[in-house]
Amino acid sequence: MTDLGAVFRPQLPPERLRQVVRSAEAAGLEELWLWEDCFLESGIASAAAALAWTDRLKVGVGLLPVPLRNVALTAMETATLLRLFPGRLTLGVGHGVQDWMGQVGARVESPVTLLREYLTALRALLAGERVTTQGRYVRLDGVALDWPPATAPAVFAGATGPRSLRLTGEAADGTVLDASASPDTVRTARALVREGRAAAGRSGDHPFVVYLLTTTGPDAAVRLHAELSAQGAEPDPDLGVAGDARAVADAVQRLVEAGADTVVLQPTGDEPDPEGFVRFVADEVRPLVP
């Protein structure tokens, strides 16, 4: 069965999160995903609150920007959440928006090098290993978690360009694609990830999480067009979906057929009813997605 989730957009104030996650839990939504966007909301703080307010809901953080965070801190925070809420957190990391990283003095010359070093160290720390490394950006001297997770978690990485996608195959456990990914983009990304995995001698599953910009209701098409235009996206029938549950489920299925394992429905930043959106995903779209 395809995993289906929804996004709590950080354009909403943090105090709105409790109501949305409780609506998601009550509706039976499988996964709620959070973003750490500058300078809106913390991904880790929001995840901790969402997990504490619910008993069953799984929470994904996609993505934490690695230039902003020391890898040891990310490992500590992730391990803490995994021990408090076993099996309910999915972590994704990525390059971060480079302009934002520049604003805080964290922009690096080689984002790909940083992400490779970061993923290698983070996965080792979460596996309970003691890590010593002197990389270009990641430097650790005998660092080990005192309270590692009981089981090493999958660490996802976000990517768009060919080099970064090959890197996720090489060094991550799964890949996150943003809402600019069409079905053709997913197919291309899977091929690039396979190249990276083959080059690294890795085998086994490598799941893909894909965001899908989604609007419903009487003004759905207008809001979808406005959001895509604001992002500078060219008109493309394969980007985003506006319509009823059947139209949304069909769009989800196209991504699944292209290689998505989890599809996360992403409302527009001006979604008028966030609680209603998560109920729509759980009550109306989920039954139509095999």
C-alpha positions in Angstrom: 0.0 0.0 0.0 1.2 3.5 -0.9 2.0 5.6 2.2 0.0 8.9 2.1 0.7 12.0 4.2 0.1 15.7 4.4 2.2 18.8 5.2 1.8 21.3 8.0 3.1 24.4 6.3 5.3 26.7 8.5 3.5 29.6 7.0 0.9 28.8 9.7 1.8 30.1 13.2 3.3 27.5 15.5 0.3 27.7 17.9 -1.9 26.3 15.1 0.1 23.0 15.1 -1.7 21.4 18.0 -5.1 21.7 16.4 -3.9 20.3 13.0 -2.0 17.3 14.5 -5.0 16.4 16.7 -7.3 16.6 13.6 -4.8 14.5 11.7 -4.7 11.8 14.4 -8.5 11.8 14.8 -9.0 11.4 11.1 -6.5 8.5 10.9 -3.9 10.3 8.8 -0.8 8.1 8.4 1.9 10.8 8.3 2.2 14.5 9.0 5.3 16.2 7.5 7.0 19.3 8.9 9.5 21.7 7.4 12.4 23.7 8.9 12.2 26.8 6.7 14.1 29.9 7.5 13.0 31.9 9.3 9.6 30.4 10.1 9.7 27.3 12.4 12.0 24.7 13.9 11.6 21.2 12.5 12.7 19.5 15.6 10.8 21.6 18.1 7.6 21.2 16.0 8.2 17.4 15.6 8.6 17.0 19.4 5.3 18.8 20.1 3.4 16.9 17.3 4.6 13.6 18.6 3.8 14.4 22.2 0.3 15.6 21.3 -0.5 12.3 19.5 -0.3 8.6 20.2 -0.3 7.0 16.7 0.5 9.7 14.1 3.9 9.4 12.3 5.8 12.6 11.9 8.3 13.4 9.1 10.8 16.3 9.1 11.7 17.1 5.6 14.1 18.8 5.6 16.6 20.0 8.1 19.2 22.2 6.4 22.6 20.7 7.2 24.7 24.0 7.0 22.6 25.4 9.8 23.1 22.4 12.2 26.1 20.7 13.7 25.8 17.0 12.9 26.2 16.0 16.6 23.3 18.2 17.6 21.1 16.7 14.9 22.0 13.2 16.0 21.3 14.0 19.7 17.9 15.5 18.9 16.9 12.8 16.5 18.0 10.0 19.0 16.1 11.7 21.8 12.9 11.8 19.7 13.3 8.2 18.5 13.7 6.9 22.1 10.7 8.9 23.3 8.5 8.0 20.4 9.8 4.8 18.8 9.0 4.2 15.2 7.1 7.4 14.7 9.8 9.8 13.4 11.2 10.0 9.8 14.2 12.4 9.4 15.2 14.1 6.2 18.2 16.5 5.7 19.3 18.6 2.8 21.4 21.4 1.4 19.0 24.1 2.6 18.1 27.2 0.5 21.4 28.7 -0.3 20.3 32.3 0.0 19.0 31.6 3.5 22.2 29.8 4.4 24.1 33.0 3.2 21.9 35.2 5.4 23.0 33.4 8.5 26.7 33.0 7.5 26.4 29.2 7.0 26.7 29.0 3.2 29.4 26.6 2.1 31.5 26.4 -1.0 30.6 22.8 -1.8 27.1 21.8 -0.6 27.5 18.3 -2.0 30.7 17.7 0.0 29.0 18.9 3.1 25.9 16.7 2.6 28.1 13.6 1.9 30.2 14.1 5.0 27.1 14.9 7.1 25.1 11.9 6.0 28.0 9.6 6.7 28.6 10.9 10.2 24.8 11.2 11.0 24.0 7.6 10.0 27.0 6.3 12.0 26.1 8.3 15.1 22.5 7.1 15.0 23.8 3.5 14.6 25.6 3.9 17.9 29.1 4.2 16.5 31.9 6.3 17.9 32.9 8.7 15.1 36.2 10.4 14.4 36.4 12.2 11.1 38.3 15.3 9.8 36.4 16.2 6.7 36.3 19.4 4.8 33.2 20.5 6.9 32.3 17.7 9.4 34.9 17.2 12.1 34.3 14.9 15.0 36.8 13.6 17.6 35.6 10.4 19.3 31.9 11.4 19.3 29.3 8.8 20.3 25.8 9.1 21.6 25.2 8.0 25.1 21.6 7.3 24.3 21.5 6.1 20.7 18.2 4.8 19.2 17.4 1.2 19.9 17.5 0.6 16.2 19.4 2.7 13.7 16.8 4.7 11.7 16.6 5.4 8.0 18.0 8.9 7.2 16.5 10.5 4.1 18.1 13.3 2.1 16.5 15.8 -0.2 17.9 16.5 -3.6 17.1 18.0 -7.0 20.2 18.1 -9.2 21.9 15.0 -10.7 25.0 15.2 -8.4 22.9 15.4 -5.3 20.5 12.7 -6.4 23.5 10.3 -7.0 24.7 11.3 -3.6 21.4 10.3 -1.9 21.8 6.9 -3.4 25.4 6.7 -2.2 25.0 8.0 1.3 21.3 8.2 2.4 18.7 5.6 3.1 16.0 7.3 1.1 15.3 10.4 -1.0 12.9 13.3 -0.7 11.7 15.1 -3.8 9.9 18.5 -3.5 6.7 19.5 -5.2 8.5 20.5 -8.3 8.8 16.8 -9.2 6.6 15.5 -12.0 6.3 11.8 -12.7 9.0 12.1 -15.3 11.2 13.8 -12.7 10.6 10.9 -10.3 11.7 8.4 -13.0 14.9 10.3 -13.7 15.6 10.7 -10.0 15.3 7.0 -9.4 17.7 6.2 -12.2 20.3 8.7 -10.8 19.9 7.3 -7.3 20.4 3.8 -8.7 23.7 5.0 -10.2 24.8 6.3 -6.9 23.9 3.2 -5.1 25.7 1.0 -7.6 28.8 3.1 -7.4 28.8 2.8 -3.6 28.2 -1.0 -3.8 24.8 -0.6 -1.9 21.8 -2.9 -2.4 18.4 -3.2 -0.9 15.4 -0.8 -0.9 15.8 3.0 -1.2 12.3 4.6 -0.7 11.2 7.8 -2.3 9.1 10.5 -0.6 7.5 12.9 -3.0 5.6 16.0 -2.2 2.5 16.9 -4.3 1.1 20.4 -4.3 -2.6 19.9 -3.8 -5.7 22.1 -3.7 -9.4 21.3 -3.3 -12.6 23.2 -3.0 -14.3 25.8 -5.2 -11.2 28.0 -5.7 -8.8 25.1 -6.0 -7.5 25.8 -9.5 -7.0 29.5 -8.8 -5.0 28.9 -5.7 -2.9 26.2 -7.4 -2.1 28.5 -10.3 -1.3 31.4 -7.9 1.2 29.3 -5.9 2.9 27.9 -8.9 3.2 31.4 -10.4 4.7 32.7 -7.2 7.3 30.0 -7.4 8.1 30.9 -11.0 7.0 27.5 -12.3 6.0 27.2 -15.9 2.4 26.0 -16.5 2.6 22.2 -16.5 -0.3 19.8 -16.0 2.0 17.3 -14.2 2.9 19.8 -11.5 0.3 19.9 -8.7 -3.3 18.9 -8.7 -6.5 20.9 -8.2 -9.8 19.1 -7.7 -11.8 16.6 -5.8 -10.6 13.4 -4.1 -10.7 11.4 -7.3 -8.5 13.9 -9.1 -6.0 14.0 -6.3 -5.9 10.2 -6.0 -5.2 9.9 -9.7 -2.3 12.4 -9.4 -0.9 10.4 -6.5 -1.2 7.2 -8.5 0.8 8.8 -11.4 3.6 9.5 -9.0 3.5 6.0 -7.5 3.7 4.5 -10.9 6.7 6.6 -11.6 8.5 5.3 -8.4 7.2 7.2 -5.4 6.8 5.1 -2.2 5.3 7.8 -0.1 3.3 10.8 -1.5 2.8 13.8 0.8 0.1 16.2 -0.1 1.2 19.8 0.2 -1.4 22.5 0.7 -0.8 26.0 -0.6 0.6 28.5 1.8 -2.8 30.2 1.9 -4.8 27.0 2.5 -8.0 28.4 4.2 -8.7 25.2 6.3 -5.6 23.3 7.3 -7.6 21.0 9.7 -10.1 20.3 6.9 -7.2 19.6 4.5 -5.8 16.8 6.7 -9.3 15.3 7.1 -9.8 15.5 3.3 -6.5 13.5 2.8 -7.4 10.9 5.4 -11.2 10.5 4.8 -11.6 11.1 1.1 -8.2 10.6 -0.7 -6.8 7.6 1.3 -9.7 5.2 0.4 -9.0 5.9 -3.3 -5.2 5.2 -3.2 -4.3 1.5 -3.3 
